[in-house]
């Protein structure tokens, strides 16, 4: 299939002063990272200025017109210093990764700014690991994929082609340095990725990625020794199992130089793990970590572990508690090359959740934040929902684990506890659609995640502006309109879907569209507990006790319905429909009003977007208008089903006497 270049579209001539004077590249090219930096600079400058700079593998002594790559001892890993003086642009870095990031920063500056004169930018990445987790299956399908089929796998084969190269460029351009290519639910042919059957192609892909500063990781089947037919057990304390993994790691890391390690989903949603043998998560993770340690390999162990056989009649068992209850008691028992990957919230990527209490709970364990740019519960890339503002709120959340440097960002960047094996991962949103992400504007979540992981000080507005200018140019109307649409999209989606932190209310299995009771009597633990008097889950000290898992003062705030933030009220408390919120509205009136407001916001967004016809390329405009038209209709379906349900359930009329069904 054909594909576009997304934000690496260098076809439009730049108006950036000084860019046309960059006629030479002075570099001592030592490795593939440097070669790719030169290629990218030549490609970008030729497209934006009409002239390809000439590579001169000599020192320029700081004179002349061009770009000078300089290795500078003493700088932080992956950092760069980009500056212009007297017509010469210098990119200084301690390593080739920094040179590559500085190159992309220069191209971004040329594409988005008026001049490079006097430019002086010094950046070091805030997060050590900046990772994308792909949920691609080897048959070509993608679990929770909304942008076509996989471009990593076709008919149980690993694919390395021109599209893979462009993907690596896109990822590197925003600072991604680690990629997991296969689904965490490892089954069938994917179990064999660690065998000679696939390691040749895995090595080819890893070498391609390495040229863009990206380490390749694989999701691992914990029961591989059994499912590959070589052992009858996967008990992590069995010496035969330990020896099997040591030999397997020797083969994998030997065949794939620079391989990063493994991501594991164990003992969750039917995936095998150490619980089968009466062992702990630390037993399982440490066994693998010990086998990978001689090669510098990492074991990333997901904390998404819960009882998915819950009885809806049981009001004390709480899925939200499960991650904390499973892992808090193991704090300090994991080896240093183990990282616990923790979802941003305790449930499952809802439009609004509290921050996971393991952040601020764990103090002696490496941690990574996991977010989802594949919009599983936020519109599935058919609705516009720009998630960077949400991620910023999560990163800024104070855990009170220390008096300072206590935010989620501080913890997963390593600042709080001095850790180096930490970072942030996102469930990816790409597929083989021509535009990569189904909805053209969903690419802002891919772009934004990488930029935010590299530089957490960037605002959501700044990131949106960069992405728009990189993708569509700097026309004032386009910039203003698309920025406004992006920034309004998450609030709008929250308004017309799930109110006050309650979540879910979606069709089971595929998770798209409203179904208020879709999961209400199921085994998954995702309840709203609505009755004729009120709704919400009691997670206070009188209920499941979940609110008390946080450090003070968060615990007391969440535990008290009078102090709990309105946007999370129904997550923590079962509330009467007549309860007055801080806005002065009752819970039921808030539900009615916000669902009408959300639809009105979408109507306004569609109207604003329609005025860009002729301002955007025809292909992207038509695709986006088709998506917006669907969102407009679908928002009404959400509004009418939610409002009708709670009107019938509560028997309380809308104060504004609007039409319900």
Secondary structure as UniProt FT lines:
FT   HELIX           6..8
FT   HELIX           19..21
FT   STRAND          24..26
FT   HELIX           32..49
FT   STRAND          54..56
FT   TURN            61..62
FT   STRAND          66..71
FT   TURN            73..74
FT   TURN            77..78
FT   STRAND          80..85
FT   TURN            86..87
FT   STRAND          88..93
FT   HELIX           96..112
FT   TURN            117..118
FT   STRAND          120..123
FT   STRAND          129..133
FT   TURN            138..139
FT   TURN            143..144
FT   STRAND          153..154
FT   TURN            155..156
FT   STRAND          157..158
FT   HELIX           162..173
FT   TURN            174..175
FT   STRAND          178..180
FT   HELIX           188..194
FT   HELIX           196..210
FT   TURN            211..213
FT   STRAND          215..219
FT   TURN            222..223
FT   HELIX           224..227
FT   TURN            228..229
FT   TURN            236..237
FT   HELIX           239..255
FT   TURN            257..258
FT   STRAND          261..264
FT   TURN            269..270
FT   HELIX           274..277
FT   HELIX           281..293
FT   TURN            294..296
FT   STRAND          298..302
FT   TURN            308..309
FT   TURN            312..313
FT   HELIX           319..327
FT   HELIX           328..330
FT   TURN            331..332
FT   TURN            336..337
FT   STRAND          338..343
FT   TURN            357..358
FT   TURN            360..361
FT   STRAND          367..372
FT   TURN            376..382
FT   HELIX           388..396
FT   HELIX           408..413
FT   TURN            414..418
FT   STRAND          423..427
FT   TURN            434..435
FT   HELIX           440..442
FT   HELIX           443..454
FT   TURN            456..457
FT   HELIX           460..472
FT   HELIX           476..496
FT   TURN            500..501
FT   TURN            508..510
FT   TURN            516..521
FT   STRAND          534..535
FT   TURN            541..544
FT   HELIX           546..549
FT   TURN            552..553
FT   HELIX           554..559
FT   TURN            561..563
FT   HELIX           566..568
FT   HELIX           569..572
FT   STRAND          575..576
FT   TURN            577..578
FT   TURN            582..583
FT   HELIX           587..610
FT   TURN            611..612
FT   TURN            614..615
FT   HELIX           618..650
FT   TURN            655..656
//
